[in-house]
Amino acid sequence: MKITYIGHAALLAEINGINIISDPWLVGPCFGAQWWQWPRPRAEMLKDVDVHFIYVSHGHSDHLHSGTLQRLDKSAKVLVSRKSNIAQAIERMGFATIVLESETPVEIAPGISAEIIDTLNFDSMLVLSDGQEVLVNANDALLPVSEALQKRIIDHLRCRYGTIDYAFIGYGIASGFPNCHFVPGKNNAKSAEKRQHHFNRIWSSLIAGINPKYGFPFAAEIVLLDEKLIWANEPVRNFERPTDMFRLDHPESSTQVVDIAPGFTVTDGRITREILFEPVRLETLRAELAAEIRKANEARGASVPQVQELAALIERNVEFCRAYLKDFEHDYNILIRLKNAAAAIVLTKTGDRFNVAVRQEPADTEDYDLVFTTRFSYLRRALLTQWGYEVITVGSGGIWQYGSRQAAATNLYKELV
């Protein structure tokens, strides 16, 4: 078994002449123009490779990346979980899908077993075995689940497969919190470090539980290039590495943890191309990703009628959710700003009364409990499509500025979401 790390959550597994790639994201951004890969993916390592199978773990666009899938040969069959509900979207791109039931190993080619394990929120992980070695690809499927579910899955893996050779586990969580949230007195860098420390500790615990021969952190190689958020890349990626935490937490473990970078390769139990993580530097990002930074900070304008269209959709949602929204014990005054728009939206709650209004964007935002800034296209997608809100809540597609610590303490942003 030969495994090459391509980038983010993309692995190329070469087993008995069969090539399987997972969660391919090889070009451009995802979540609108919010997420970009750094280091860049090593797409050239797939040149002249006949891909026989593609595994897509779930529907987030850094895993189901339509721009990449459209470029891949449609002769490859795509492995998906039945629970993920993404087969139809992939089939519309021209692929044949193999829909697998959770925890039911299937021989996808002679001598190659594939097992998909469902976790939480339509996410899944993949186990590949050739009878000699076992690869566990958990992408980010184990990070946000309860400890009880983590333990059940780990017990299942160890019972079914015994020794695990390779465990690729995500160590970053898709969320706009806390880096997109600005509160008076908040230390942004320390907050980012503290949250990443939490997920590094979960990574360390998962690797200890699975107890593989090799443990690799991956699926977190993204940078935020919005000028309001670009600061976050250094504390999130550099402050503490999950492999260092594992060595501190489990000094007696026989697992070899390796902090990999795109291009890393392990073959038949030996590291054959050792390419390792390097710290993220803001000056390097600005030099190497200048074009991407420009694109990430461009936003089309929106006319007053377009803003009024969104306000009408918000007003409809207020009516739909009124019984729920009334339970919130506080009054509030929220300003929704759209980049380069001719107007803004104000949402006000006074007792049981709600008001949605469009007005020329005020110069002074100090009178608002929360100022939410996003793009017209993101908010429109959030209001009109089933999963559109994820570009905001998962993909860091908005900035939340609180007027006071008290407003932040009420979790006011959840009311707006």
Secondary structure, DSSP 8 states (H G I E B T S, - for coil): -EEEEEETTEEEEEETTEEEEES---SS-BTTTTEEESS---GGGGTT----EEE---SSTTTS-HHHHTTS-TTSEEEEEGGG--HHHHHHTT-EEEEE-TT--EEEETTEEEEEEE-STT-EEEEEE-SS-EEEE-TTTSTTS-HHHHHHHHHHHHHHHSS--EEEEE------TTTTEE-TT--HHHHHHHHHHHHHHHHHHHHHHH--SEEEEES--EEE-STTTGGGHHHHHHS--HHHHHHHH-TT---EE--B-TT-EEETTEEEE--B-----HHHHHHHSHHHHHHHT----B-HHHHHHHHHHHHHHHHHTHHHHTT--S-EEEEEEETTBS-EEEEEEETTEEEEEEE---S--TT-SEEEEE-HHHHHHHHHSTTTTHHHHTS--EEEEESSHHHHHTTHHHHH-
